C-alpha cells in the first residue's frame, strides 16, 4: 500500500464533511468534528497550518496536519475507517514529521490522544513520540517528538 501526502485544501474539508454526514455519529462526535472543521477552515485562510490529504494508492484516506500554536506545533490526523489498521496513519505521521523537521525547521512537535484511543497511541509510539503528560481528569495524553 503506497501512502502519500497532498497539500490539503478547502475541497478536502468538504470531502470529509460528506464522509461524516453519510454516517451516524453521536452528538459529541459531531460537535468535535464541526469544531475541527471550523478551526481547519480558519487555519487554511490564515495559512498557519500545514495540512495534507492522506492518499493511499491514490485514494483519499484521511487528513493530517500540524497547526502552529503560540509556542507549539500540534499534530493531528484522521483516517477513514476502511484505511485503518493498515499502517496508513503510521506512514502519514512519518512523512509529515520529516517535512516538519527538514523543510519547515521545527525542532519539536506535540500531539494529544485520549487515554482510550489505543490505535492512535500505537501510531505515535511507532513514530518515536514520547508521553510527557498524563491528564487523568480530562482522560488525555500529551505526546512530544523532538528532532
mmCIF file of the C-alpha atoms, coordinates in Angstrom:
data_MODEL
# 
_entry.id   MODEL 
# 
loop_
_atom_site.group_PDB 
_atom_site.id 
_atom_site.type_symbol 
_atom_site.label_atom_id 
_atom_site.label_alt_id 
_atom_site.label_comp_id 
_atom_site.label_asym_id 
_atom_site.label_entity_id 
_atom_site.label_seq_id 
_atom_site.pdbx_PDB_ins_code 
_atom_site.Cartn_x 
_atom_site.Cartn_y 
_atom_site.Cartn_z 
_atom_site.occupancy 
_atom_site.B_iso_or_equiv 
_atom_site.pdbx_formal_charge 
_atom_site.auth_seq_id 
_atom_site.auth_comp_id 
_atom_site.auth_asym_id 
_atom_site.auth_atom_id 
_atom_site.pdbx_PDB_model_num 
ATOM 1   C CA . UNK A 1 1   ? 0.000   0.000  0.000  1.00 0.00 ? 1   UNK A CA 1 
ATOM 2   C CA . UNK A 1 2   ? 1.501   3.305  -1.137 1.00 0.00 ? 2   UNK A CA 1 
ATOM 3   C CA . UNK A 1 3   ? 0.844   6.249  1.218  1.00 0.00 ? 3   UNK A CA 1 
ATOM 4   C CA . UNK A 1 4   ? 1.493   9.834  0.154  1.00 0.00 ? 4   UNK A CA 1 
ATOM 5   C CA . UNK A 1 5   ? 0.509   13.343 1.187  1.00 0.00 ? 5   UNK A CA 1 
ATOM 6   C CA . UNK A 1 6   ? -1.031  16.090 -0.959 1.00 0.00 ? 6   UNK A CA 1 
ATOM 7   C CA . UNK A 1 7   ? -1.456  19.708 0.121  1.00 0.00 ? 7   UNK A CA 1 
ATOM 8   C CA . UNK A 1 8   ? -4.833  19.919 1.840  1.00 0.00 ? 8   UNK A CA 1 
ATOM 9   C CA . UNK A 1 9   ? -7.361  22.470 0.620  1.00 0.00 ? 9   UNK A CA 1 
ATOM 10  C CA . UNK A 1 10  ? -10.880 23.640 1.248  1.00 0.00 ? 10  UNK A CA 1 
ATOM 11  C CA . UNK A 1 11  ? -12.308 20.997 -1.117 1.00 0.00 ? 11  UNK A CA 1 
ATOM 12  C CA . UNK A 1 12  ? -10.807 18.287 1.096  1.00 0.00 ? 12  UNK A CA 1 
ATOM 13  C CA . UNK A 1 13  ? -12.723 19.641 4.110  1.00 0.00 ? 13  UNK A CA 1 
ATOM 14  C CA . UNK A 1 14  ? -15.938 19.291 2.166  1.00 0.00 ? 14  UNK A CA 1 
ATOM 15  C CA . UNK A 1 15  ? -14.938 15.771 1.118  1.00 0.00 ? 15  UNK A CA 1 
ATOM 16  C CA . UNK A 1 16  ? -14.517 14.875 4.807  1.00 0.00 ? 16  UNK A CA 1 
ATOM 17  C CA . UNK A 1 17  ? -17.817 16.555 5.622  1.00 0.00 ? 17  UNK A CA 1 
ATOM 18  C CA . UNK A 1 18  ? -19.502 14.312 3.033  1.00 0.00 ? 18  UNK A CA 1 
ATOM 19  C CA . UNK A 1 19  ? -17.992 11.196 4.622  1.00 0.00 ? 19  UNK A CA 1 
ATOM 20  C CA . UNK A 1 20  ? -19.068 12.292 8.084  1.00 0.00 ? 20  UNK A CA 1 
ATOM 21  C CA . UNK A 1 21  ? -22.627 13.201 7.119  1.00 0.00 ? 21  UNK A CA 1 
ATOM 22  C CA . UNK A 1 22  ? -23.133 9.801  5.490  1.00 0.00 ? 22  UNK A CA 1 
ATOM 23  C CA . UNK A 1 23  ? -22.633 8.066  8.818  1.00 0.00 ? 23  UNK A CA 1 
ATOM 24  C CA . UNK A 1 24  ? -24.322 8.171  12.184 1.00 0.00 ? 24  UNK A CA 1 
ATOM 25  C CA . UNK A 1 25  ? -22.287 9.847  14.901 1.00 0.00 ? 25  UNK A CA 1 
ATOM 26  C CA . UNK A 1 26  ? -23.112 10.833 18.437 1.00 0.00 ? 26  UNK A CA 1 
ATOM 27  C CA . UNK A 1 27  ? -23.817 14.488 19.149 1.00 0.00 ? 27  UNK A CA 1 
ATOM 28  C CA . UNK A 1 28  ? -20.440 14.741 20.907 1.00 0.00 ? 28  UNK A CA 1 
ATOM 29  C CA . UNK A 1 29  ? -18.628 13.372 17.843 1.00 0.00 ? 29  UNK A CA 1 
ATOM 30  C CA . UNK A 1 30  ? -20.481 15.784 15.553 1.00 0.00 ? 30  UNK A CA 1 
ATOM 31  C CA . UNK A 1 31  ? -19.651 18.754 17.765 1.00 0.00 ? 31  UNK A CA 1 
ATOM 32  C CA . UNK A 1 32  ? -15.993 17.738 17.825 1.00 0.00 ? 32  UNK A CA 1 
ATOM 33  C CA . UNK A 1 33  ? -15.961 17.327 14.051 1.00 0.00 ? 33  UNK A CA 1 
ATOM 34  C CA . UNK A 1 34  ? -17.581 20.696 13.373 1.00 0.00 ? 34  UNK A CA 1 
ATOM 35  C CA . UNK A 1 35  ? -15.167 22.403 15.779 1.00 0.00 ? 35  UNK A CA 1 
ATOM 36  C CA . UNK A 1 36  ? -12.342 20.712 13.863 1.00 0.00 ? 36  UNK A CA 1 
ATOM 37  C CA . UNK A 1 37  ? -13.813 21.777 10.524 1.00 0.00 ? 37  UNK A CA 1 
ATOM 38  C CA . UNK A 1 38  ? -14.217 25.391 11.652 1.00 0.00 ? 38  UNK A CA 1 
ATOM 39  C CA . UNK A 1 39  ? -10.675 25.533 13.069 1.00 0.00 ? 39  UNK A CA 1 
ATOM 40  C CA . UNK A 1 40  ? -9.275  23.932 9.942  1.00 0.00 ? 40  UNK A CA 1 
ATOM 41  C CA . UNK A 1 41  ? -11.009 26.306 7.532  1.00 0.00 ? 41  UNK A CA 1 
ATOM 42  C CA . UNK A 1 42  ? -9.781  29.234 9.630  1.00 0.00 ? 42  UNK A CA 1 
ATOM 43  C CA . UNK A 1 43  ? -6.227  27.832 9.510  1.00 0.00 ? 43  UNK A CA 1 
ATOM 44  C CA . UNK A 1 44  ? -6.353  27.467 5.724  1.00 0.00 ? 44  UNK A CA 1 
ATOM 45  C CA . UNK A 1 45  ? -7.466  31.109 5.419  1.00 0.00 ? 45  UNK A CA 1 
ATOM 46  C CA . UNK A 1 46  ? -4.809  32.327 7.874  1.00 0.00 ? 46  UNK A CA 1 
ATOM 47  C CA . UNK A 1 47  ? -2.167  29.991 6.440  1.00 0.00 ? 47  UNK A CA 1 
ATOM 48  C CA . UNK A 1 48  ? -0.970  28.971 9.930  1.00 0.00 ? 48  UNK A CA 1 
ATOM 49  C CA . UNK A 1 49  ? -1.328  25.252 9.447  1.00 0.00 ? 49  UNK A CA 1 
ATOM 50  C CA . UNK A 1 50  ? 0.425   22.641 7.378  1.00 0.00 ? 50  UNK A CA 1 
ATOM 51  C CA . UNK A 1 51  ? -2.344  20.290 6.293  1.00 0.00 ? 51  UNK A CA 1 
ATOM 52  C CA . UNK A 1 52  ? -2.293  17.438 3.855  1.00 0.00 ? 52  UNK A CA 1 
ATOM 53  C CA . UNK A 1 53  ? -4.741  14.938 2.441  1.00 0.00 ? 53  UNK A CA 1 
ATOM 54  C CA . UNK A 1 54  ? -3.585  11.377 3.077  1.00 0.00 ? 54  UNK A CA 1 
ATOM 55  C CA . UNK A 1 55  ? -3.686  9.291  -0.088 1.00 0.00 ? 55  UNK A CA 1 
ATOM 56  C CA . UNK A 1 56  ? -3.478  5.515  -0.063 1.00 0.00 ? 56  UNK A CA 1 
ATOM 57  C CA . UNK A 1 57  ? -2.773  4.108  -3.511 1.00 0.00 ? 57  UNK A CA 1 
ATOM 58  C CA . UNK A 1 58  ? -4.044  7.433  -4.871 1.00 0.00 ? 58  UNK A CA 1 
ATOM 59  C CA . UNK A 1 59  ? -7.360  7.305  -2.967 1.00 0.00 ? 59  UNK A CA 1 
ATOM 60  C CA . UNK A 1 60  ? -8.355  9.824  -0.315 1.00 0.00 ? 60  UNK A CA 1 
ATOM 61  C CA . UNK A 1 61  ? -7.801  8.112  3.065  1.00 0.00 ? 61  UNK A CA 1 
ATOM 62  C CA . UNK A 1 62  ? -7.966  10.982 5.552  1.00 0.00 ? 62  UNK A CA 1 
ATOM 63  C CA . UNK A 1 63  ? -6.063  14.059 6.577  1.00 0.00 ? 63  UNK A CA 1 
ATOM 64  C CA . UNK A 1 64  ? -3.074  15.042 8.659  1.00 0.00 ? 64  UNK A CA 1 
ATOM 65  C CA . UNK A 1 65  ? -1.703  18.377 9.701  1.00 0.00 ? 65  UNK A CA 1 
ATOM 66  C CA . UNK A 1 66  ? 0.389   20.416 12.040 1.00 0.00 ? 66  UNK A CA 1 
ATOM 67  C CA . UNK A 1 67  ? -1.228  23.512 13.469 1.00 0.00 ? 67  UNK A CA 1 
ATOM 68  C CA . UNK A 1 68  ? 1.060   26.301 14.599 1.00 0.00 ? 68  UNK A CA 1 
ATOM 69  C CA . UNK A 1 69  ? 0.012   27.366 18.088 1.00 0.00 ? 69  UNK A CA 1 
ATOM 70  C CA . UNK A 1 70  ? 1.517   30.169 20.175 1.00 0.00 ? 70  UNK A CA 1 
ATOM 71  C CA . UNK A 1 71  ? 4.646   28.257 21.128 1.00 0.00 ? 71  UNK A CA 1 
ATOM 72  C CA . UNK A 1 72  ? 3.917   24.723 19.938 1.00 0.00 ? 72  UNK A CA 1 
ATOM 73  C CA . UNK A 1 73  ? 3.292   22.830 16.741 1.00 0.00 ? 73  UNK A CA 1 
ATOM 74  C CA . UNK A 1 74  ? 0.484   20.314 17.264 1.00 0.00 ? 74  UNK A CA 1 
ATOM 75  C CA . UNK A 1 75  ? -0.014  17.240 15.102 1.00 0.00 ? 75  UNK A CA 1 
ATOM 76  C CA . UNK A 1 76  ? -3.479  15.966 14.293 1.00 0.00 ? 76  UNK A CA 1 
ATOM 77  C CA . UNK A 1 77  ? -4.707  13.284 11.916 1.00 0.00 ? 77  UNK A CA 1 
ATOM 78  C CA . UNK A 1 78  ? -7.811  11.384 10.945 1.00 0.00 ? 78  UNK A CA 1 
ATOM 79  C CA . UNK A 1 79  ? -8.107  8.266  8.774  1.00 0.00 ? 79  UNK A CA 1 
ATOM 80  C CA . UNK A 1 80  ? -11.221 6.840  7.149  1.00 0.00 ? 80  UNK A CA 1 
ATOM 81  C CA . UNK A 1 81  ? -12.380 3.602  8.739  1.00 0.00 ? 81  UNK A CA 1 
ATOM 82  C CA . UNK A 1 82  ? -11.635 1.413  5.692  1.00 0.00 ? 82  UNK A CA 1 
ATOM 83  C CA . UNK A 1 83  ? -7.958  2.509  5.773  1.00 0.00 ? 83  UNK A CA 1 
ATOM 84  C CA . UNK A 1 84  ? -7.387  1.909  9.486  1.00 0.00 ? 84  UNK A CA 1 
ATOM 85  C CA . UNK A 1 85  ? -5.154  -0.881 10.841 1.00 0.00 ? 85  UNK A CA 1 
ATOM 86  C CA . UNK A 1 86  ? -3.186  -0.956 7.587  1.00 0.00 ? 86  UNK A CA 1 
ATOM 87  C CA . UNK A 1 87  ? -0.267  1.294  8.519  1.00 0.00 ? 87  UNK A CA 1 
ATOM 88  C CA . UNK A 1 88  ? -1.661  4.321  6.679  1.00 0.00 ? 88  UNK A CA 1 
ATOM 89  C CA . UNK A 1 89  ? -1.630  6.662  9.697  1.00 0.00 ? 89  UNK A CA 1 
ATOM 90  C CA . UNK A 1 90  ? 1.811   5.461  10.787 1.00 0.00 ? 90  UNK A CA 1 
ATOM 91  C CA . UNK A 1 91  ? 3.293   6.229  7.362  1.00 0.00 ? 91  UNK A CA 1 
ATOM 92  C CA . UNK A 1 92  ? 1.497   9.569  7.113  1.00 0.00 ? 92  UNK A CA 1 
ATOM 93  C CA . UNK A 1 93  ? 2.833   10.650 10.539 1.00 0.00 ? 93  UNK A CA 1 
ATOM 94  C CA . UNK A 1 94  ? 6.337   9.607  9.466  1.00 0.00 ? 94  UNK A CA 1 
ATOM 95  C CA . UNK A 1 95  ? 6.053   11.702 6.296  1.00 0.00 ? 95  UNK A CA 1 
ATOM 96  C CA . UNK A 1 96  ? 4.683   14.829 7.939  1.00 0.00 ? 96  UNK A CA 1 
ATOM 97  C CA . UNK A 1 97  ? 7.223   14.788 10.761 1.00 0.00 ? 97  UNK A CA 1 
ATOM 98  C CA . UNK A 1 98  ? 10.017  14.523 8.190  1.00 0.00 ? 98  UNK A CA 1 
ATOM 99  C CA . UNK A 1 99  ? 8.569   17.543 6.371  1.00 0.00 ? 99  UNK A CA 1 
ATOM 100 C CA . UNK A 1 100 ? 8.213   19.456 9.650  1.00 0.00 ? 100 UNK A CA 1 
ATOM 101 C CA . UNK A 1 101 ? 11.806  18.849 10.745 1.00 0.00 ? 101 UNK A CA 1 
ATOM 102 C CA . UNK A 1 102 ? 13.619  19.016 7.397  1.00 0.00 ? 102 UNK A CA 1 
ATOM 103 C CA . UNK A 1 103 ? 11.647  21.558 5.378  1.00 0.00 ? 103 UNK A CA 1 
ATOM 104 C CA . UNK A 1 104 ? 9.900   23.708 7.992  1.00 0.00 ? 104 UNK A CA 1 
ATOM 105 C CA . UNK A 1 105 ? 12.685  23.769 10.561 1.00 0.00 ? 105 UNK A CA 1 
ATOM 106 C CA . UNK A 1 106 ? 10.586  22.632 13.527 1.00 0.00 ? 106 UNK A CA 1 
ATOM 107 C CA . UNK A 1 107 ? 12.515  21.173 16.455 1.00 0.00 ? 107 UNK A CA 1 
ATOM 108 C CA . UNK A 1 108 ? 9.561   19.724 18.359 1.00 0.00 ? 108 UNK A CA 1 
ATOM 109 C CA . UNK A 1 109 ? 6.017   18.510 17.644 1.00 0.00 ? 109 UNK A CA 1 
ATOM 110 C CA . UNK A 1 110 ? 3.310   17.692 20.166 1.00 0.00 ? 110 UNK A CA 1 
ATOM 111 C CA . UNK A 1 111 ? 0.198   15.531 19.835 1.00 0.00 ? 111 UNK A CA 1 
ATOM 112 C CA . UNK A 1 112 ? -2.729  14.654 22.075 1.00 0.00 ? 112 UNK A CA 1 
ATOM 113 C CA . UNK A 1 113 ? -4.684  11.432 22.338 1.00 0.00 ? 113 UNK A CA 1 
ATOM 114 C CA . UNK A 1 114 ? -7.454  10.294 24.580 1.00 0.00 ? 114 UNK A CA 1 
ATOM 115 C CA . UNK A 1 115 ? -6.453  7.595  27.042 1.00 0.00 ? 115 UNK A CA 1 
ATOM 116 C CA . UNK A 1 116 ? -8.913  5.231  25.307 1.00 0.00 ? 116 UNK A CA 1 
ATOM 117 C CA . UNK A 1 117 ? -7.524  5.797  21.796 1.00 0.00 ? 117 UNK A CA 1 
ATOM 118 C CA . UNK A 1 118 ? -5.003  2.944  21.794 1.00 0.00 ? 118 UNK A CA 1 
ATOM 119 C CA . UNK A 1 119 ? -4.644  2.736  17.971 1.00 0.00 ? 119 UNK A CA 1 
ATOM 120 C CA . UNK A 1 120 ? -3.581  6.396  17.795 1.00 0.00 ? 120 UNK A CA 1 
ATOM 121 C CA . UNK A 1 121 ? -1.180  5.860  20.691 1.00 0.00 ? 121 UNK A CA 1 
ATOM 122 C CA . UNK A 1 122 ? 0.411   2.980  18.741 1.00 0.00 ? 122 UNK A CA 1 
ATOM 123 C CA . UNK A 1 123 ? 0.853   5.248  15.708 1.00 0.00 ? 123 UNK A CA 1 
ATOM 124 C CA . UNK A 1 124 ? 2.662   7.834  17.824 1.00 0.00 ? 124 UNK A CA 1 
ATOM 125 C CA . UNK A 1 125 ? 4.833   5.228  19.572 1.00 0.00 ? 125 UNK A CA 1 
ATOM 126 C CA . UNK A 1 126 ? 5.888   3.748  16.223 1.00 0.00 ? 126 UNK A CA 1 
ATOM 127 C CA . UNK A 1 127 ? 6.982   7.252  15.212 1.00 0.00 ? 127 UNK A CA 1 
ATOM 128 C CA . UNK A 1 128 ? 9.062   7.699  18.397 1.00 0.00 ? 128 UNK A CA 1 
ATOM 129 C CA . UNK A 1 129 ? 6.741   10.140 20.189 1.00 0.00 ? 129 UNK A CA 1 
ATOM 130 C CA . UNK A 1 130 ? 7.032   10.018 23.990 1.00 0.00 ? 130 UNK A CA 1 
ATOM 131 C CA . UNK A 1 131 ? 4.324   10.676 26.579 1.00 0.00 ? 131 UNK A CA 1 
ATOM 132 C CA . UNK A 1 132 ? 5.158   13.839 28.503 1.00 0.00 ? 132 UNK A CA 1 
ATOM 133 C CA . UNK A 1 133 ? 1.923   14.346 30.444 1.00 0.00 ? 133 UNK A CA 1 
ATOM 134 C CA . UNK A 1 134 ? -0.996  12.196 31.592 1.00 0.00 ? 134 UNK A CA 1 
ATOM 135 C CA . UNK A 1 135 ? -4.156  14.109 32.396 1.00 0.00 ? 135 UNK A CA 1 
ATOM 136 C CA . UNK A 1 136 ? -6.429  11.552 34.034 1.00 0.00 ? 136 UNK A CA 1 
ATOM 137 C CA . UNK A 1 137 ? -9.081  14.161 34.792 1.00 0.00 ? 137 UNK A CA 1 
ATOM 138 C CA . UNK A 1 138 ? -9.547  15.018 31.108 1.00 0.00 ? 138 UNK A CA 1 
ATOM 139 C CA . UNK A 1 139 ? -8.541  11.489 30.029 1.00 0.00 ? 139 UNK A CA 1 
ATOM 140 C CA . UNK A 1 140 ? -5.811  12.727 27.691 1.00 0.00 ? 140 UNK A CA 1 
ATOM 141 C CA . UNK A 1 141 ? -2.174  12.002 26.970 1.00 0.00 ? 141 UNK A CA 1 
ATOM 142 C CA . UNK A 1 142 ? 0.221   14.673 25.731 1.00 0.00 ? 142 UNK A CA 1 
ATOM 143 C CA . UNK A 1 143 ? 2.979   13.396 23.443 1.00 0.00 ? 143 UNK A CA 1 
ATOM 144 C CA . UNK A 1 144 ? 6.158   15.017 22.125 1.00 0.00 ? 144 UNK A CA 1 
ATOM 145 C CA . UNK A 1 145 ? 8.642   14.274 19.376 1.00 0.00 ? 145 UNK A CA 1 
ATOM 146 C CA . UNK A 1 146 ? 11.937  16.145 19.256 1.00 0.00 ? 146 UNK A CA 1 
ATOM 147 C CA . UNK A 1 147 ? 14.233  16.385 16.286 1.00 0.00 ? 147 UNK A CA 1 
# 
